[in-house]
Amino acid sequence: MPAPATEERDRLDRETLLETAEALFYAHGIQAVGMDRVREASGLPLKRIYRLFATKEDLVVAVLRRRDRRWRESLAAHVERVADPRERVLAVFDWLAAWFAEPGFRGCAWINAHGELGATSEAVLREVRAHKDAFRAQLSAWVRATGCPLTEPVHLLAEGAIVTAGITGDPSAAGHAREAVEALLAGAAA
């Protein structure tokens, strides 16, 4: 008889499952990846997976929530190394350019999830909106610190660059958006 699962075992299995599911969902799409494929790739029994997440939708929401935390923390760590407020805003686009150039980049995980499940899953839609709202707030705070009131255009340029790079596979969208933001900031300062 197997030993009962401990909190540490739960934590480790949960991390393995989230890491595996995130990689599969991002690379292949949520609907294209069945739970048997998640089971096979994670090495966890299906029964164990469903003990950790009662439904695939619960797993998708947890993956998006975890990715949001890591994504925004990575962005903040990069941006907040820069002292000058104006340069901080521009650093967002430098970070985006590096992300777009990563091997396996498939665009925005939240936009992808919205495209697949946003019309049918309230839970996924809420998670997508929460990420987009949090990113907007994070970016807006950096823009406001420059004294520029144009937070929404900067946000739209960032989101547009993300979508464009995801569709075209061309990381230069970040550089084009950066140039536009630089002009916006210069115009606001004048």
N, C-alpha and C positions, 0 to 999 in steps of 0.2 A: 504494500500500500504506500503510495507516494506521501511524502511529508507535506503538511499543510503549507500553503503559500504564506510567506511572511510579507511584512510591509516592504522590506528591501527587495524581495523577489517581485512583488507587484510593481514597484518603482522601476526596476530594471526591465521587466517584461513590457511595461507601458512605454518606456523610452525606446526599446527595440521596435515595438509595434509602430509607434509614431514616426520614428526615423524611416522605417521600411515603407509605411503607407505614404508618407510625404514624398519620398523618392519615386515611388511607383505612380502615384496620382499626378505628380508634376510632370513626369516624363511621358506618361501614356494617356492621361485623362482619368477622371474619377469614374466615369461610367464604364470605361473600357477595362478597368481593373476590378475583377471579382474578388470576393473574400477568400476564395481558395488560392488565388495568386498571392494575396497578402500573407496567408498562412504559410504557403510554400516558401516565400522569400524571407519571412521573419523567423521561420523555424518553430513557431508557436502553434500548438494545437488550436483548431477552430473553437473548441469549447472554451479554452483559456482566453482567446481573443474576445469572444462574446461575454465572458465574465468581466473583462476590462471595459468593453464598450458594447452596450446592449444592441446597438444597430450600426450599420455602416454610416448612417447620417451622423451619429454621435462621434464616430471615429473621424469623419471628415471635418466636423466642427472643431474637434480637439487638434487636428493637424493644422487647420487654419489659425487657430488661436496660438498655438506654439510657434508657428512660422511668423506670425505677426510680432510676437514678443522678440524673437531673435532678429527679425528683419529690421525693426525699428531701433532696437538696441545697437545693432551694427551701424546703422545710419547715424545715430546720435553719437556714437563713439568716434566715428570718422569726422563728423561735422564739428563736434565740440573740441577737437584738438586745435581748431583754428580760432584765433583770438578776435580778429576783426569781424564785426557783424556782417558786413557786406560779403566778405570772403567766405564766411560760414554758409551763406545762402548759395553761393556759387559752388561750394564744396559738395552740396547736395547733388549737383549735376555731375561732378567728378565721381562721386560714389556710384551714381546711377550708371555712368559710362563703364566703370569697372564691373558692375553687376551684369550689365548687358553683354559684356565680352566674356563672361564665364562660360566654360564648356557646358553644354546642356541647357543654356538659358532658353526658356519657353515662354517668356512674358510674365505677366503678373498672375500669381497663383489665385488671387482673389477674383480677378476679372475672369480667369479661366473657370473657376468654380461657379461664378455667377452665370456665365454662359451655359454651363452644363446643368446647374441645379437651381439657379436663382428664381426661376418661375415655379418650381415645384416644392422647394424646401424653405420654409420660413426660417428655420434654424440657420441654414447656410446663408440665406439672404441677410439675416441679422449680423452674422459674423463678418460677411463681406462689408456691409455698411459700417460696422464698428471699426474695421481696419481702415477703411477710406476716411472716416471721420477723424480717427486718431492721427493718421498721416497728415491730413489737412491741418489739424491743430498744431502738430509738431512743426510743420513747415511754416505755418502762419506766425508762430512765435518767433522763429528765426527771422522772418521777413520784417515783422513789426520792430524787432530790435535794431533794424537799419534805419528806422524812421520812415520807411516807405509804406504807404497805405494800400498798396496794390497786392494784397495777399492772394486773392482769388486768381488773378492772371498767372502768378508764379505757380500756384498749385495746378492750374490747368496745363501749363507748360510741362510740368513734371509728369502729370498723368498722361498727357499726350505723347511725351517721349517714351514712357513705359509701354504704351499701347503700340506705338510705331515700331519700336525696337522688337517687341514681341512678334509682330506680324511680319516685318521685313527681315528680321535677323541681323539688322545693321545697327551696331552700337553708336554710330555717329549721331543718332537722334538726340542723345544726351548733350553732345557738343552744340548742336543747333539750338536746342532749348536753352542751354547755358548762355549762348550769345544773346538770345532774346531777353533773358532775365537780366543780363549785364546791362543791356540798353534800357530796360525798364528801371532798374535801380539808378542808373546814371541820370535818366530823365526826371526821376522823382527827387533826386538830390539837387538838381539844377534850379 
